[in-house]
Amino acid sequence: MHGTLRHLIRLEFLMSRKALLIMLGFAAACLAWAAAYFPSPRLYIVMVSFIIGLSLPVAVHGREDKFKTSSLLCSLPVRRSSVVLAKFTATWMALGAGYLFAVAVVAVLPFAKFPFREILTVREALLALALTSLAFAFVLPFIIRFGITGLMIGLVATQLLGVLLFTSALLFGRTNNPFRFVLDTAIKALKSLFHLKPTPGYLALLAVAVIAINAGSLLLARRVYLRREL
């Protein structure tokens, strides 16, 4: 790994170590409850993917506003694209550690509803990567562009979407609700992903999807950061 990139990644972890430890304690409680409550490893994977995909990027990038590291880093002879790559790499290192921690929680808890080996298969691991990538790709542009304020914007947008769904349910009912159709379709598609046979072709498509999501997310984050005023 290039020396500059390695130092930038180290800096990201140094400034976010406290937030990561706090998030670790919160995640441990949530994951222990999920392992004891969810009878299916698939539900556990979905929960883990979205929890770590949304929370750990905030833990890694959220300290930036407090320490004003963006202005400091961009005043040095370091390209902004390198800064974005370091943030992206550091976050994925945290996400990988988070997934392994989720597996360890299931492995050590005697009251877990399923064996930890069921979430270590190739298909489940790739699906976890894909869902985590989607969550990370959703929140990353907001954080890159607006810092921790971006997270608030993303949360507000999610709340507004929830209000819209609730209002449409009141207006159209369950049967004629157009959003209900979209939601049911998404749920059916997610279920089918977990039930398809793990053929080499299917696993290859999952791997390509993971790469494509992350490549698009990184390119978008890079473009946003290059245009950001610090």
Summary of the structure (lengths in Angstrom):
residues: 230
radius of gyration: 19.1
end to end distance: 27.4
largest distance: 59.0
contacts: 691
relative contact order: 0.13
helix: 84%
strand: 0%
